[in-house]
Amino acid sequence: MHNQSYGFNSFEPGDSVEIVNVHTLLGEFAGRVTDTKRIDDYEWTVTLDRVIGSLDIEDGRAVENISATPSLRVANSYFTLVPTRGILVTTRRRVEIYGNIFDRIPMPAIHISDDVRGWYESGPVRDVTIKGNRFVECGSPVVCVNPETDRYEGPVHTGIRIIDNEFIMNGGEAIGARGVADVTVSGNKISGRHEAQPVRVDTDR
C-alpha cells in the first residue's frame, strides 16, 4: 500500500481480485471477496471464496481489485502545457484514445505503465486502441509502454493497437514498448527529427 492511501476499504464483498507478483507484475491467483474486516487505517483482513495456497508473500505480492478498474475513452481533446505525461493509463478494461492533439508534452504523451512497488498504478492493459491522434514534438518515447518490472517472466500488457496516428518529432522515439504481446502498429506517419528506428517493440523483456 502506498503511504498516502489509507483509511478506507478498497474491497467489498463480491469484488473480483487478483494477487500479483510485484517483480513480474503477473497475476498468480484470482478470487472473489466474501468478507472484509478493518484492523486499523492501514490494515484490513480480506476473506476470499477459495484457498490461496502457497505463495511466497515475503517475495512481494499485491492485490488488485479487478471490479474497480474502469474503461476509458478520450476523444477529440487538446492537450498542452502539461508538466508531465499527457495520459497515464493502466486498466484492463477497454481503452480508446482517438482524434486528440498532444502539443509539446515534455514526457510521453501516452504512458502505459503498471507498477506495484511505488505508486501502485493499477494493473495490465488488455484492450487499448490509440488511433488518429496528432502528436507534436512530445517527449520520447511519445507513446510509451513500460511496465515497471525487475524480473521478466512473460509479457505484462497485451492487446494494444497504435494505428493511423501522426507523429511530428523533435528527437527520440515515436513508439517504445517492452513487456508486451499482441501489439499492432500500422498506418502511422512519422516526420521531423527522430531516432533511426523510431518504433521499438520488445516482446521478450
N, C-alpha and C positions, 0 to 999 in steps of 0.2 A: 504494500500500500504506500502511495506517495504521502509524505508527511503533511501535506496540505489537504488531504482527503480523509476526513474523519467526522464522526458524529452522526452519521446516517446509515441506514441499512441499504446495501447495494443489491440485496437479493430478497425476493418474495416467493412464497410457496407457488409452485407451478412454473417458475422460471427454468429455462434450459441453460446449463452451464458447461464449460469446457475447462479442464485443467491443462495448463500449457507449461511446457519446459521453458524456463526463462533464457536458456542459452541457445536453443534451436528454434524457439517460437513455434514449435509444432505441438498440436493437441495430443494428449496421451490418454484422456479419459473424458467421457461425456455422460451427463446425468441430468436429473431433474430435481429441483429443490422441493423438499417436503416440509421443512421447518427451519426457522432461524431464531437465534436467541442472542440478545445483546449481553456481552460481558462488560465492556466499557466502551468509551468513544472510539477506540482503535481496534477492538477485537470483537468478533461475532462467531458464534458456533452455527455452522450451516449443515443441515442434515440432508442427505441425498437419498434418492429412491433405490440406490444399489450400492453394493460394497465397492469401494475404490480399489482395494487390493494393494499390491506392493509398489509404491512409487518412492523414489529417493528424494524425499522432501528437503533434506539437507543440501542437495544439489541445486535447489531452487525451482519453485513452481509458483504459478499464478493462476487465478480463476477468472475467466471472462464470463460475464452474463450475456449469453447469446441473445436472449429475449430482449435485451435493452439496446441492441445495435440497430441503428436507423438505416433507411435508404436515403439517397441524396440525389437531387437534381439541381444543377447550377447552369442556367441558360441565359444567353443574351445579356450578359453583365459586363461591366468595365472595371478592371482592377488596376489601380496605380497608387503611388505614394504609400505603399505598404512596406514597413521596415524589415519584414522577414519574408515568409513564404506567402504566395497568393492563396493557395488552398492546401491544407493538410488534411488528408482523408485516409482513414483506416477503418473500414466497416465491411463485413462480409455480405451485406445486402446490396442491392443494385445501386450503382453509382453512374450517373450520366452528367458529363461536363461538356457542353456544346455551345457553339456560337458566341463565345466570350472573347474579350480582348484583355490581354495581360500586358501592361505597358511598363517596362523597365522595373520589374520586380527584382530586388537585389539578390534574393535567394531563389531557389527553384519556384517556378510559377505554380506547379502542381507537385506535391510531395506525398508519396505513398510510403509510409514508414512502417510502424509496428515496433513497439518496444515495451518490455515489462521489467526493465531494471532501472529506469529513470523516471520518465513522465507517465509511464503506463498508458501509452497512447493506443489503446484498443488492440484489435487483432488483425487477422489476414483479410485481404480482399479476394473476392471470388467472381465478381461481375462488374467490371469497370469499362465504360466507354468514354473516351476523350476524343471528340470529333468536331471538326470545323471551327477550331479556335485559332486566334491570331496571337502570337507571342512576339513581342517587340523588345529585343535587347534585354532579356531577363537573365538571371543568374544561371550558372551551369551546375549540373545538367538542368535544362529548362523543365522537362518532365523527369522527375527523379523517383525511382522505385528502389528503396534501400531499407529493407528490414534490418533492425539492429541486432543481428545475431553475432555470437562469438564462437559458435560451433555449428558447422554446416552438416545437416543430416538429410536434407531434402528441401525442395522449394517451399517458401512460405506463402507467396502470393500467386494466384492463378487467374485466368480469365480476364486479361487486360487487352483492350483494343485501342490503339492510338492511330487514328485514321483521318486523312484529309485535313490536317492542320497546316498552318503557315508559321514557320519559324524564321524571324529576322534576327540573325545572330550578331553578337558583339564579343565573340570568343567562346571557347569551351564546347560542350556537347549539347545537342538538342534533346536527346533522349539517353538516359543512363539507367539501366535496370540490372539488379542482381537478385539472387534468391527467388527466381520466378520460373513459371512454366505456363504454357498455353498463352503466349503473348503474340498479338498481331500488330505489326507496324506496316502501314501501307498508305500510299497516296499523299504523303506529307511533302510539302515544299519547304526546302531549307536554303536560305540565302544569307549573304553577309559573311563576316569573318568567323570561322569555326574550326574545330579540330578536323584533321584529315579524315577521320572516321567519326562523323557527328552522331551516329547512333550506335550505342553499345548495349547489348542484351546478354547477360551472363546467366546461364541456366544451371551452372554447376558450382556456385559458391554463394 
